[in-house]
Amino acid sequence: MIASEVNFDGIVGPTHHYAGLSHGNVASMTHKKSISNPKQAALQGLAKMRLLLDLGLTQVVLPPHERPDLKLLRNLGFSGSDAAVLEQAYRTDPAILSAASSASSMWTANAATVSPSSDCADDRVHFTPANLISNLHRSIESSTTARVLKAIFPDESKFAHHDPLSPASQMGDEGAANHTRLCENYDAKGIEIFTYGRVAGDSSLPGPKRFPARQTLEASQAIARLHQLDPANVIFVQQNPDAIDAGAFHNDVVCVGNQNVLFFHERAFVESPALQGRGIIEIKVTESQIPLPIAISTYLFNSQLITLPNHSMMLIAPTECEQNQQVRDFLNHLLSQATPIKSMRYVDVRQSMSNGGGPACLRLRVVLREDQLAAINQAVLFTPTLHEQLKSWVEKHYRDTLQADDLRDPQLLKESRDALAELSALLRLGPIYDFQK
């Protein structure tokens, strides 16, 4: 049966702000305490979704998470009314309040690792929400992510949902940002590449010196077992510590794959995946072509590599690539080469980019057969009508500016909850948020 790759994009949440919470994410650290524009951020994300829809791809939306997360703050000892909890957290430790208010669930490439049914022994699509234990603001996402995925993929005969891995450092899991699937056609059995930064059981392995390695080999191996993958079609490869130290906190900052194409920087891995004889086209970008710091600052490899209805491939790159002459010239040259990548588009997701997330960070790829696509919650399918509804929703509920001091405002909490209640009804997701229970 015919299968296609479906892009599940996260809607940017109402509390999108720049707190510099992600150590190792250079863009996030650089823009700490800048003033954000949540409304613009959400509209930019929706515009990218509309582009892919207009290109003929199937596009789905994922809702933001409830923020500020009052449950986290109360678990950390802040008490009283909601307003009192917010004020106490702000006065005691503003960083904790920022973590509880982070809109980082917008980067759904970290939401989960997904294996299509053609790769799994039980012929079901498998989902494992990422535990994201490396950072407090991301570690609180997994329970809501699990509820959302189950609400969208409810048919247990077609979809298998696993719990996040145990929240221990040995099992650090950052989701699909460190996972790449290659295949001849989407419905064919594929090769699943898991990229890890460290081996929890081997402290002698050379590692980064400046920034932490988040993904463990042990976590990647556990997910491969849970998803019932054929070991012959699974590759585990170590991310280059130099790339991590340069700011590639996830592998999708230096590598992107689609079908039979792997597009990556030569310093992405300690040793490139062993793909010889598997029909894979490797497009390796050298340091002399694009230096690693430029690749990371422009998020060249955090572009979306997609297959169009005419079967050619297109690169969806951030406008930062267009504005860098060296990268722009490289991409123009790439299009003239004998590769499946025949076209490209630039998209403005600057609000996300300033917090360290490019076009590929904003989407989770899920390969679905026609019968599986028909079995998902159809209300989340992105259409021109839903696009207009979501734009009106954003204009109604989102602020134009937000900074750290605003997070203590109980009115922001009310605005966010009102927005999410309306959205969950629009998307027919049921009571997925704690405040709805």
N, C-alpha and C positions, 0 to 999 in steps of 0.2 A: 504494500500500500504506500502511496506517495506520502512523503514527510517533508516538512519545511522547518526552517529555523524561525522562531517567534521571539521578538524582542520585548521583554518585560521591563519597562522603564519606571523608575521611582519618581513620584511627584515630589518636588522640593517642598519641605514643610514650612509652616508659618514662622518657626523660630530659627530659621537659617541665619546664622551669625558667624563671625570670625573670632574664634577663641584660641587658635593655635594649639589645639589639644593633641594633635597627632605628631608625636616625636618621630622624626624620620621623614615626614612629609614636608618637603621644603616649602612648597607653596602655602600650606597651612601655617607653618611657622612664620613665614615672611609677612603674611597679612594679619597676624594677630592684632586684635583690637581695632582693626579697620571697621568702618561702618558698612554694613551689608544692606542689600535691598531684596528682601524675601519675595516681594511681588515680581520683580524683574527676574529673579532666579527661577521662580516657578514658570513664568511665561516663556523664558528661554528654553527650559526643558520641554514644555509642551510644543514649542515650535520645532524642536528637533524631532519629536515624535511625529508631528504632522509631515515633516519632510520624508521620513521613512514610509509613512503611510502613502503619500503621494507617489513615491517611487515604486509602489506595488507590493510592499512588504506587509506582513501581519504584525500589528503593533498592539501591545497590551499595557495598561497602566497598573502600577502598584501604589497603594496609598502611603502617605507619611505615617510615622509612628506618633503616639501621644507624647507631647513635650510641652512644658517641662514634665519630667517623670517624677511625680510626687511620691510614688512607691519607693523609688530609690532614695529620695531624700529622707523619708520617714525611716527607712531601714538603716540609715546612717545616723539616726538619733535626733533629727529635727522634728519638732512636735507642735501641736496646736492646730489652728485653722490653716487652710491652704495658704492664705496670705501670710500668716505668721511663719510657716515653714519656708516660704520663699525668702522672706526678709532675714530669717535666721541664717539660712544658707549663704545668702549674699554677704552678710556681715562677717560670718565665720570663715568661709572659704569660697570666694567667688568662682574658683576653678571647678569646684564641685557643682555649683549651680549651673555653670556653663556646660559641664558634662551631662547633667540631667536635662538640659535644654537643647542639646545638639540635634541638628536635623540630618545627621550623617546617614540615616537609613535611605536617603535619596540615592546613595551610591549602591545600587542593587547588585552590582558585580560582586559585592561582598555578602550578599544576602544568604547565599547557599551554594553548594555544589550540586549540579544536576547532570544525570546520565540518562540518555535517551533509551527507550525500550530495546532498540536494536543492539545495544551494547550489554544489556543486563540479562542474566540467565532466566529470570521469570517473566520476561517480555513486558515489564512495566517501567514507566519513567520513575526514576529514584531521585528523591530530594533529601539533602542533609543541610539544615540551616547551620551557618557558620557560628562558632561560639565567640569569635572575635575577642578573645581574652586579653589581647595585648594592650587594649585601651579601655578605660572605664566607660567612656561615652559610647563605645561600640558594643561592649559586652552586655549591655542591657537590651540589645535589639533582638536576640534570638527567640525569645518567647513570643513576641508579637509577630516576628517573621514566620514562625511555625504556624500560628493561627491564621495568618493571611494566606499562606500557601495551601493550607488545608481547606480554606474557604473557597479558593479559586480552583483547586484540583481535588474535588471531594470523592471521586469514584475510586474506591480502593481496588477495584479489579484492573484499573489502568494506571494508577499512581501509587507509589510507595513512599510514605513519609517517615523519615528517621528522626530521632531526637538529636539535638546538637551533641557533639562529642563532650566528654567530661571536661569541665572548666579547670583544667590543670595545665601547667606550662608545657608538659610533655605532649599535650594534645592541642597546641595552638593552631587554630584553623581560621583562615581568612577568606574561605569561600572560593567562588569561581575566578576571582582575580589572580589566583595562582593555578588555574586549571584551564587547559586548552584541549579541545577535541578536534581531530582532523579526520577526514573521511573522503571517499570518492563522491558519494552522493549522501544527502542527509539521511535517507532511509537505509543506507548500508551500515554494516558494522564498522565502527570507527576506532581510532587510536586515541586513547585518553592520556594526556601528558599532565602529570602533577609536578609542580615546581615547589621545592622546599628551600628554606633558608638555613635550617639547622637540623641536626640530628640530636634529639634530646638525650639519647643514650651514648653519645660520643662527643665528649668535650674537646677532643684533640682535633676535630675537623676545623680547618681554617674558616673563620667567620668574619663578619664586618667588624670594624673597630670604632666607627662613629655612631652608627644607628643600629637598632636591634633587628635581628632576623625574626620574623613573626611566625612563619609557617614551619611546622615540623614535618619531617619525613614520617614520623609515627602517625600523625593525624592523616596525612595523605594516604598511607597504607590502610588505615582503618576505614576510610571512606571507600576505597577501592573494594575492600571486602564487603562492606555493607551494601554496596550497589551491585554486588554479584558480577563483577567485571571479569572477563577472561584475562588471566595474567599475561597471556601472549600479546595482548593488545593494550597493555598498560606500561607506561614509561615514567619512572621517577627520575628527576633531574634536579641538580642543585643550582639555585640562583647564584650568580657571581656576587661575592661579597662586595666587590668594588661598585657594582651597580646599586646595591643597597646603601652603601655609604654615600653614593652620589645623589640619593634621593628616590631610588626606585623601591619604595617600601613594599610594593606588590609587583609581581612579575608582569602584569598587564601594562606597566609603565614603560617596559622595554620590549614587549613582544605581543603580537596579536596573530591569531590563526583563524582560518575559515575554510571549510571543505579541505581541499588538497593543497592549500597555501599556508606557509608559516613565514611571517614577516617579522624580523627581529634584528636587534642590534647585536653585533659580534661579541659584546661584553655582557650580554644578558645572562649567560650560563657559564658555569665552570667548564663544562663540556657540553657541546650542543647535543640535543636528543638524537639517538641513533635511529635515523629515519631512512637510511639507504635501502633501496629495494622495495619501499612501501608505496611508491607512486606519489610522493610528496614533493612539491616544488618549494624549495627553500629560498627565500629572498633575504639574504644576510647583508645588513648595512654595516659598513666598516667605520672605524673611528675616523679615518681620513675623510670619508664622505660626510658623516654627521658625528661630531664629537659627542660623547655620552652626556656631558652637561647640557648641551643644546637639545639633544633628544628628550631629556627629562624636563627641561624648562618649557619646551613647546608642546610636550605630550604627543609627539609624533606617533608613537606606538600605542597610545591610548585612543587612537582612532578606531572607529567601527569599520571592520572589513566585512562587506555584505555581498551576497549574490543577488543580482537583479533578476527580474522575470525573464530577461533575454539570455540568462546564464553567464553573463560577464560579471566581473567583480568591480565594486566601487569602494573607495576609501572615504569615510566621513570623518574629516579631520577638524580640530578646533581652529578658530581663526588665528590663534597664536602661530600656527604653522605657516599660514599665508603671510603673516607680518614679518616672519624671519626669512630674509632673502636666501640664505643658504639652504634652509629646509624647503622653501618654495621652489627653488631651482632644482633641488634633488627630486621632488615629487613630480615636477613637470617632465624631468628626464625619465623618471620611472614609468610614466604613462606611455612613453615611446618605446619601451622595451618589450621583449617577447614574454610577457607574463600575463596571467589572467586578469590583473588589475588594469582596467581600461579607462576608468573615469574616477573623478573625485568631486567632492563638495566640501566646502568649509562651513562650519556652523559656529554661531556665537553662543557659547555657554560660559561666558566670562565669570559670572557669579559663582558657578561651580568650580571653575578652574582656579579661582583665587583661594579656594579652600582645598585644592589638591585633587580635583576630580574632573577628568575630561569626558568626552562623549562615551567612551567604552565603560567608564566607571558607572555611568548612569543607567546601564542596562544589564539585565540578566538574560542570557540566551537559553532558550528551551526548545529542543527539537521535538516536534509533535507530528504524529500521523494525523490524517484527516479525522479519523474517529476519535482520537484523543483531543484534538482541538475542539471538536463538537461537544466533548464532555466537560469542558471547563465552564466556569461561571461566565456566561456570555456578556454580562453587564460590564466587564472590565475590558472588553475589546474596544480599542481606540477607533473611533469613527469621526467623520467630519462633524456630526451632531454632538458627540461627546466632547470633542475638542472645544466647540463653542460653549457648551455647558461648563466645562472646566475653566475656560478663560473667564467666564462670568463669575464663577465661584471664587477664583483667585482675586479678581478685582473687588469682590464684595468683602472678603475676609482678611486679606493680607496687608501688611504694612509696607510702606515704601522704604523705610529705614529702620535699622535695628542695631543696637550696640549693647555691650555687656550690662550696663546699668538698667536697661529695659527688661531684663530677664526677671527682675524682682517684682515687676508690675503684675498684680493679680488679674488685671484686665487682660493682659496678654494670654494668661492661662485660659480665661473665659473665651477669648476670641479663638484660640486654638481648638478648644473643645467644641465650640459651636461649629467651627469649620469642619472638624473631623466627623462630628455626628451627621452633618449634612452630606458629607462625602460618602461615608459608609452606607448611607441609605441610597444615594445615587448609584453606587456600584454594587448594591445588593450583597454586601459582605456580612451582614449580621453584626452582632455585638463583639467586635474584635478588640475593642479598647477597654482597659480596666475601668474607666469612668462610666462605661455603659452597663456595667454589671451590677 
